[in-house]
Amino acid sequence: MMRTKMILKFPNHLTNNPITYDLIKKFDLRLNILKADVNYRLEGYLVFDIDGNSGKIAEALEYLESVGVDADLITNTIEIDRDICVNCGLCTSACSVRALHINREDWKLEFTEERCVGCNRCIDVCPTRSITNAMW
């Protein structure tokens, strides 16, 4: 079994298609939707945790590509340079999934990687630039 995160970006002509249903039924995958949005042009994106056989996940990626969905595995998220971070907490306000939070006992920034969806909003608001994308 493999557990990872995936992001799907799909064009407007596919927003009414049951993409997640297909992933579950055709490839026997377990999905936990973390974030989803459809914009005014009906283009959408979906971020989720995915559990399943690594071979089935690879097959699912091929299937998504064949139907016109841009799909990527999110294998790395953010890194925090603890030598630069001043624990100001600005990044926590940008983190809608609460992967970043301030510990109330010692007032230090804590990061729960499993919750991170890789949106990188925290990078943009960090005044000391101590948060970076681990993939770059």
C-alpha positions as CSV (number, residue, x, y, z in Angstrom):
1,M,0.0,0.0,0.0
2,M,1.1,3.5,-0.8
3,R,-0.1,6.8,0.6
4,T,0.5,10.1,-1.1
5,K,-1.1,13.3,-2.1
6,M,-2.3,14.2,-5.6
7,I,-3.5,17.4,-7.3
8,L,-5.8,17.3,-10.3
9,K,-6.4,20.2,-12.6
10,F,-9.2,19.8,-15.1
11,P,-10.6,21.8,-17.9
12,N,-14.2,23.1,-18.0
13,H,-15.5,20.3,-20.2
14,L,-14.6,17.7,-17.6
15,T,-16.1,19.4,-14.5
16,N,-19.3,17.4,-14.7
17,N,-17.5,14.0,-15.1
18,P,-17.3,11.7,-12.1
19,I,-13.5,11.7,-12.0
20,T,-13.1,10.8,-8.3
21,Y,-15.8,8.0,-8.7
22,D,-13.7,6.5,-11.5
23,L,-10.6,6.5,-9.4
24,I,-12.4,4.7,-6.6
25,K,-14.3,2.2,-8.7
26,K,-11.8,1.5,-11.5
27,F,-8.6,1.5,-9.5
28,D,-9.7,0.5,-6.0
29,L,-8.2,3.7,-4.5
30,R,-9.2,5.4,-1.3
31,L,-9.5,9.2,-1.6
32,N,-9.7,11.9,1.1
33,I,-10.5,15.3,-0.5
34,L,-8.4,18.0,1.2
35,K,-9.3,20.9,-1.1
36,A,-11.4,21.6,-4.2
37,D,-12.4,24.5,-6.3
38,V,-14.1,25.3,-9.5
39,N,-13.6,28.8,-10.8
40,Y,-15.9,31.0,-12.8
41,R,-14.7,29.5,-16.1
42,L,-15.7,26.1,-14.7
43,E,-12.0,25.0,-14.6
44,G,-11.3,23.0,-11.4
45,Y,-8.7,21.6,-9.2
46,L,-8.8,19.0,-6.5
47,V,-6.2,18.1,-3.9
48,F,-6.5,14.8,-2.0
49,D,-4.8,12.1,-0.1
50,I,-4.7,8.8,-2.0
51,D,-4.3,5.3,-0.6
52,G,-3.8,2.3,-2.7
53,N,-1.5,-0.1,-4.5
54,S,1.3,1.7,-6.2
55,G,0.6,0.0,-9.5
56,K,-3.0,1.1,-9.4
57,I,-2.0,4.6,-8.6
58,A,0.3,4.6,-11.7
59,E,-2.6,3.2,-13.8
60,A,-4.9,5.9,-12.4
61,L,-2.3,8.6,-13.4
62,E,-2.3,7.2,-17.0
63,Y,-6.1,7.1,-17.0
64,L,-6.3,10.8,-15.9
65,E,-3.9,11.8,-18.6
66,S,-5.9,9.9,-21.2
67,V,-9.1,11.8,-20.3
68,G,-7.4,15.2,-20.3
69,V,-6.9,15.8,-16.6
70,D,-3.5,17.3,-15.5
71,A,-2.5,15.1,-12.5
72,D,0.6,15.3,-10.3
73,L,1.7,13.5,-7.2
74,I,2.6,15.9,-4.4
75,T,5.6,14.2,-2.8
76,N,7.2,17.1,-1.0
77,T,5.7,20.1,0.7
78,I,7.4,22.9,2.6
79,E,10.6,23.2,4.6
80,I,11.1,25.7,7.5
81,D,14.5,27.1,8.2
82,R,14.4,27.1,12.0
83,D,17.5,29.4,12.2
84,I,15.6,32.1,10.4
85,C,12.0,31.6,11.6
86,V,11.0,34.1,14.3
87,N,7.7,32.2,15.2
88,C,5.6,35.2,14.3
89,G,2.7,33.1,13.2
90,L,1.8,35.0,10.0
91,C,2.0,31.7,8.0
92,T,-0.6,30.1,10.2
93,S,-3.2,32.7,9.0
94,A,-2.5,31.6,5.4
95,C,-2.8,27.9,6.1
96,S,-6.4,27.0,5.7
97,V,-5.8,23.3,6.4
98,R,-4.0,24.1,9.7
99,A,-0.8,22.3,8.8
100,L,1.0,25.2,10.4
101,H,0.1,26.3,14.0
102,I,1.7,27.9,17.0
103,N,2.2,25.7,20.0
104,R,0.4,27.4,22.9
105,E,2.9,26.1,25.5
106,D,6.2,27.3,24.0
107,W,4.9,29.7,21.3
108,K,6.9,27.9,18.6
109,L,5.7,27.2,15.1
110,E,4.8,23.6,14.4
111,F,4.3,21.9,11.1
112,T,2.2,18.8,10.5
113,E,3.3,17.6,7.0
114,E,0.5,15.1,6.6
115,R,-2.0,18.0,6.5
116,C,-0.1,20.2,4.1
117,V,-1.7,20.4,0.6
118,G,1.3,22.2,-1.0
119,C,-0.6,25.4,-1.8
120,N,2.5,27.5,-0.8
121,R,0.5,30.4,0.6
122,C,2.6,30.3,3.7
123,I,5.7,31.0,1.6
124,D,4.3,34.2,0.2
125,V,3.4,35.7,3.7
126,C,6.5,34.7,5.6
127,P,8.4,38.0,6.4
128,T,11.7,36.3,7.0
129,R,11.5,34.0,4.0
130,S,12.2,31.0,6.3
131,I,9.6,28.8,4.5
132,T,10.5,27.3,1.2
133,N,9.0,24.7,-1.1
134,A,10.9,21.5,-0.6
135,M,10.6,20.6,-4.3
136,W,12.6,23.7,-5.5
